[in-house]
Amino acid sequence: MSAESSGVFTLKEINRIKIIQDVIERRITTRRAAEHLGISDRQCRRLLARYREGGPLGMASRRCGMRGN
C-alpha cells in the first residue's frame, strides 16, 4: 500500500505541505520556500503544481511502496 492511497505522510512531506500552503496563501515566495526546503526554485514550483493538481495527497512520494531494483 502506498502513502498516497493510505494518506500517511512522513514528517518531511508534512513540512513540505505546510510550506507549499504558505506559498499558495502568499505568506512566502517560491524562492524562500525553496531555501527552507533545500531545493531549487524550479523544483519548488513543480511541487506547487503537484499540490494544485492533487491537493495534499498529490504531495505524497510516488516512490513509496514501490519495489526497488
MODELLER restraints for C-alpha pairs under 7 A, 6 or more apart:
rsr = mdl.restraints
at = mdl.atoms
rsr.add(forms.Gaussian(group=physical.xy_distance, feature=features.Distance(at['CA:1:A'], at['CA:65:A']), mean=5.95, stdev=0.5))
rsr.add(forms.Gaussian(group=physical.xy_distance, feature=features.Distance(at['CA:2:A'], at['CA:64:A']), mean=5.42, stdev=0.5))
rsr.add(forms.Gaussian(group=physical.xy_distance, feature=features.Distance(at['CA:2:A'], at['CA:65:A']), mean=4.72, stdev=0.5))
rsr.add(forms.Gaussian(group=physical.xy_distance, feature=features.Distance(at['CA:3:A'], at['CA:9:A']), mean=6.36, stdev=0.5))
rsr.add(forms.Gaussian(group=physical.xy_distance, feature=features.Distance(at['CA:3:A'], at['CA:60:A']), mean=6.28, stdev=0.5))
rsr.add(forms.Gaussian(group=physical.xy_distance, feature=features.Distance(at['CA:3:A'], at['CA:64:A']), mean=6.05, stdev=0.5))
rsr.add(forms.Gaussian(group=physical.xy_distance, feature=features.Distance(at['CA:4:A'], at['CA:57:A']), mean=5.72, stdev=0.5))
rsr.add(forms.Gaussian(group=physical.xy_distance, feature=features.Distance(at['CA:4:A'], at['CA:60:A']), mean=5.40, stdev=0.5))
rsr.add(forms.Gaussian(group=physical.xy_distance, feature=features.Distance(at['CA:7:A'], at['CA:57:A']), mean=6.71, stdev=0.5))
rsr.add(forms.Gaussian(group=physical.xy_distance, feature=features.Distance(at['CA:9:A'], at['CA:60:A']), mean=6.60, stdev=0.5))
rsr.add(forms.Gaussian(group=physical.xy_distance, feature=features.Distance(at['CA:13:A'], at['CA:60:A']), mean=6.71, stdev=0.5))
rsr.add(forms.Gaussian(group=physical.xy_distance, feature=features.Distance(at['CA:17:A'], at['CA:56:A']), mean=6.60, stdev=0.5))
rsr.add(forms.Gaussian(group=physical.xy_distance, feature=features.Distance(at['CA:19:A'], at['CA:33:A']), mean=6.24, stdev=0.5))
rsr.add(forms.Gaussian(group=physical.xy_distance, feature=features.Distance(at['CA:20:A'], at['CA:48:A']), mean=6.17, stdev=0.5))
rsr.add(forms.Gaussian(group=physical.xy_distance, feature=features.Distance(at['CA:22:A'], at['CA:28:A']), mean=5.96, stdev=0.5))
rsr.add(forms.Gaussian(group=physical.xy_distance, feature=features.Distance(at['CA:23:A'], at['CA:29:A']), mean=5.77, stdev=0.5))
rsr.add(forms.Gaussian(group=physical.xy_distance, feature=features.Distance(at['CA:23:A'], at['CA:30:A']), mean=6.27, stdev=0.5))
rsr.add(forms.Gaussian(group=physical.xy_distance, feature=features.Distance(at['CA:30:A'], at['CA:41:A']), mean=6.22, stdev=0.5))
rsr.add(forms.Gaussian(group=physical.xy_distance, feature=features.Distance(at['CA:30:A'], at['CA:44:A']), mean=6.33, stdev=0.5))
rsr.add(forms.Gaussian(group=physical.xy_distance, feature=features.Distance(at['CA:30:A'], at['CA:45:A']), mean=6.76, stdev=0.5))
rsr.add(forms.Gaussian(group=physical.xy_distance, feature=features.Distance(at['CA:31:A'], at['CA:41:A']), mean=5.28, stdev=0.5))
rsr.add(forms.Gaussian(group=physical.xy_distance, feature=features.Distance(at['CA:34:A'], at['CA:40:A']), mean=5.63, stdev=0.5))
rsr.add(forms.Gaussian(group=physical.xy_distance, feature=features.Distance(at['CA:34:A'], at['CA:41:A']), mean=5.29, stdev=0.5))
rsr.add(forms.Gaussian(group=physical.xy_distance, feature=features.Distance(at['CA:34:A'], at['CA:44:A']), mean=5.52, stdev=0.5))
rsr.add(forms.Gaussian(group=physical.xy_distance, feature=features.Distance(at['CA:50:A'], at['CA:58:A']), mean=5.67, stdev=0.5))
rsr.add(forms.Gaussian(group=physical.xy_distance, feature=features.Distance(at['CA:50:A'], at['CA:59:A']), mean=6.34, stdev=0.5))
rsr.add(forms.Gaussian(group=physical.xy_distance, feature=features.Distance(at['CA:51:A'], at['CA:58:A']), mean=5.61, stdev=0.5))
rsr.add(forms.Gaussian(group=physical.xy_distance, feature=features.Distance(at['CA:51:A'], at['CA:59:A']), mean=5.89, stdev=0.5))
